[in-house]
Amino acid sequence: MSPSKADPRAQRSRTAALAAAVNLLGEGGPGAVTHAAVAERSGVGRATLYRHWPQQQDLLLDALVGLTEPLLGAGEGSVRDHLVRQITDRLNWFNQSLSASVMATLIDQAERDPHIRELRHHLYGAAVEDLRGALRAAVERGELRPGADEHASLLLARIIGPLFFQRYLLDQAVDEEFVERSVDNALAAWQPYT
């Protein structure tokens, strides 16, 4: 449900409730994000919460949306340096326990909830399209061989896959050197022939 623009109290209530929902998500996963728990944590009345989010899933979805940001944006310089910089800028969040809760929730809930599945597809699709544009520009500059942009989804998987494995399955922090290796390994097949 969209926030009321006319009433600043409604916006303050939404902000406080979403901050509480995010904290609860990080502490106890998606099951901890209930109307009752958010009301207690935020100080916002349950009736107000139900007006903003009639269903618990609505509240969880808005909390997830508030935590997500585009993976890749437009940038200057080589595509390799841009990818390393964009991913490295997110390492602090990526290495926090909250990121594990968010990713686990997104993956789990997307299997059951079409709205969260749509959010997951939107986030991944936006990242692929952003990367496709960056790869296309890199091909035009001669950094990569033609066709790299046609494989944006695969290249994104080859960059992000090792990061997720390292962080979420091996439970090891990801550092800039690891990001550089992941990006370099993914782009290696598309380097110009010398």
Phi, psi and omega in degrees: 000137183281146182291152177285127180275342184277334186244107180296335177295321178297319179294318178297319179298314179299315182299313180296318181295317180292323176297318178296318180298319179297315179298316179296321178300315180294327182279321188224008180080186187296330180293339180280346183270085177244161177301317182296314181293319179294320178299313180297315184290321188268339186081008178269135181297148180299322179299321178295318179299315180295330175293318179286319185225091182301328180245148178301322180299327178297317179296314179297317180299314179296324177296317178296316180300321180294338181268345185268150175214158181303137181290317183230136176237180178293148180204170180257162176087190182293153180297324179297310181295323179296314179298315180300315181296314181299315182287319180298324178299339181258002185297323181303311178294316183302324183273000177274154180295331179301323181296323178296318179296318181296313182295317179299318179295314181300315181293312183295309185291332179295336177287338187245333189243118182296332179290318179287326175299319178297318177299314179300314179296321179297312181297314181292317179298320178295319179295318179296316181294320176298316179294320179303316178296319179294320179293319179300316178296322179294323177296316180297328178277352180087010179287326182230157178286153177305143179102345182301321182294335179287348182244030184301319182296315179295317179296320178298316178299321180287338176274309187281326182308307179298326179295315179295317180300311180301312186281312190266332180261320177272348180057042178241139179298149177259133179242176184298323179298320178295319177300313180301315179297318180296315179295313181299317180297320181292321183275347186305318183293344184250009177292146180298147176292140178247000000 
